[in-house]
Amino acid sequence: MDKLISALKDALGPVGVLEGDAIGPAYQTDWSGAPPVRPKLVVRPASTEEVAAVMRLCSEARQPVVPQGGMTGLVGGAVPGAGEIALSLGRMNRIEAIDKAARTMTVQAGVPLQAIQDAAEEHGLMLPLDLGARGSCAIGGNISTNAGGNRVIRYGMTRDMVLGLEAVLPSGAVISAMNTMLKNNAGYDIKHLFIGTEGTLGIVTRAVLRLRAQPASQCTAIAAVRDFDALVTLLGAVDRDLGGTLSAFEAMWADFYRMITGPEVGVRAPLGRDYPLYVLIESLGADPERDGDRFETVLDRAMNDGLMLDAVVARSKADSKALWAVRDGIAEAVKVMAPFVSYDVSLPIGAMERFVAEAKALLNEKFPGHRSVFFGHVGDGNLHLVTGVGSREPEVNKAVDDLVYGVTGRLDGSVSAEHGIGRLKLPYLAISRSPAEIALMQTIKLAIDPHNILNPGRVLA
């Protein structure tokens, strides 16, 4: 080990390697709440070439490596395992280029998502990816987990925003596929080996992102609805009538809304707190003068058709921000609910209400006094559940996992919609993937990482 440390210091210089007490809490756990583990070493490369040098040395020494970005993951994927070296991409934080004509941005993997959003906005452009951790998460992590977020219904997942990328294999070989074109069907699209594979096949170091025109209008509302059937009908109506501009449709069950707008979290309630379901609706358009009128016309029609019980429409950017604060209030709510367990499942839209009912009934039966909230991106079938059962004991967490993923499996859902598998969901992968699929994943992993040194024990056992 001493020989490897010396070689890594030679490759990265004195600021590129952290040891012992210099390895602070930020490198030891992520937002999943998994127990912190101090890695043997933290390496902090500043370029793709330095990442490649690290991986060559670690490959020769058969030293396991866990890549780290903003450490906002919720499945323990970036939490070091015993004996692992952490490779932090925090120093690789440059926006390299913005091409307004092609509407692309070239970035290093450690750039925070919000910095990319802000830089795009300065040029009249937008990266549609948006999630609550925007100020802390890094784009490399977003790519490696294929992050979803609030606007998937219109713009798709992170996968749909990546034109090209550069990655370093476990061997230290650099794969540069920095494509800048929207259409390129010349052979295999290699970037998909690294998007959504959670750093198990390679470390994303740079990327070419597809930007969109900055919308000229933003219309936002929160509506109350009587039941889930009305919610689904409302989704179809606004999607049709808004003519392709619907960008968010965020459902919040009553327990979620009451907690967020109650005294413990304290977000102002835009509507009464006694309705069974709420939904945040957003439309992004190009005509500020007409879009607002059309948005309100669509909502009026839905109200007259009995699809909504009440609604409030934002009249300014400040109003829109205040409405989004209700949906984003979960970041504060989890502090109230701690210790909590967070779930991120995909379901057929028609099965979502049944999932809520069955999961809630089982939680009531097995964990009396639990505090649980349900919310999600109903338009793309992604439902979130956060539950506080009053314990972080491993056997309690496992019992809740078994309960939630058992319901998910019975309803033909996926145990991960956008957070990934990491360590925490590894035992449940077979619920959502067939034996043949898992065998193929293992074949790919073995071919690219024969010594299993890159993110071992994540995604695949």
C-alpha positions, 0 to 999 in steps of 0.5 A: 500500500505504501508503494501505491500511495507514493505513486499516487502522490507522484501522479497527483501532487500534494493537493491530490491525495488526502490521508488520515484525519485530512479525510473529512466527513464529506468523503465518508457517507452520502445522503442515504444515511448509510453508516460513514466509512473513512476510505483508506485514501482520497485521491482528487484528480484534476483532469481526465489524464490524472483519473487515468493515471490513478486507475492504471496504478490501482489496476496494477495493485488490484486496489478497489476504487469508489468514485465520488461526486456531490455525495447526494446519492440515496442508495449508498453507491458512493459510500466507501467500502472497507479497504477502498480508495475514494476518487473525488471528482470535486476538482474537475469543476470547469465548464469548458465551452458553450456553443450557442449555435449547436446548443451544447455545453461541454463540462467536467464531471465535478461541475454542480448541476446548478452551476450548469443551469445558471451558465446556460441561462446566461446564454438564453439556454436551459439544461432541463434536468432539475432536482432538489439537490441541484446545488450540491449534486455534480453532473458526473453523478447525474449521468452515472445514475441517469437522474430524472427529476422534475421535468422528465415528462417533457424532456426525458431523463439525463440520458436524453441530455447527453450527446457525448462523454469521456470516461476512464475504464478500470484499466486506466484506458480513456474512452473519449466519445465527445460527440456533439451531434444530435444524430450519430448512428455510426456503430455502437453508442458507447456512452450508454455503457456509462450512463446509468451504470453507477460508475461500475464500468467507468468513471465519467470525467467530461460530457457534452450536454444538449441544451434547450432554448430558455423558455420565455414563460413559466406558468405554475399552479397547485390544484387539489383533486378528489381522488387518484382517478381524477388526477390521472384524467387531469394529467391527460387533459392538461397534457393534451390541451397545453399543446406539448408545453406541460413540463411538470406534474407533481402529485402530493398525497395529503400526508405529504402536503400536511407535513410540508405546510404544517408547523414542523416544516413551515412552508406556506400552504397555498390551498386548504390542508384537508384535500385528499390529493394535490398536484403541482402543474407547470407549463414552459412556453414561448409566448408570455402574453398568450401562455398564461391565458391558455394555462388558465383556460385549461385549468378553468376547463378542468375545474368545470369538468370536475377534475379539480376541487380548487387551484391557485395559479402563480402570478409572478416568479416569486409565486411560482417559487413559493408553489415549488417550495411545497414540492421541494419541502421534502428536503426539510421534512426528512429532517423532521422524520429522521431516522427515515428511509427513502424509496424511489419506485416506478409503477404503471400509472394505474397501479400507483394508488394501489401501491400507496394503499397497500404500502400504507396498510402494511406500514400501519400494521407492522410499524404503528406510529410510523410517519410516511409521506407519498409524492412523485412524478406521476406523469412518468410513473415515478413514486417516492415514499419517505417513511420514518419508523423510529429506528435505524437498526439494520433489521428494521430497515430490512423489514421496511425494504422487504415490505415496500419492494414486495408491494412493488414487485407484486404490482410489476414495478421497478425498485429504482426509478431514478436513484439507482441500485447502489449498495442498499437496493442490491438485494432487490435487483432481481425483483425488477430484472430477469436472470438473463438480464442480470447475467448479461450485466455480469458478463459486461462487467467482467469484460470491462472490469475483470478484477472487479476494482471499480465500485465493487458491490454496487449494482451487481453482487 
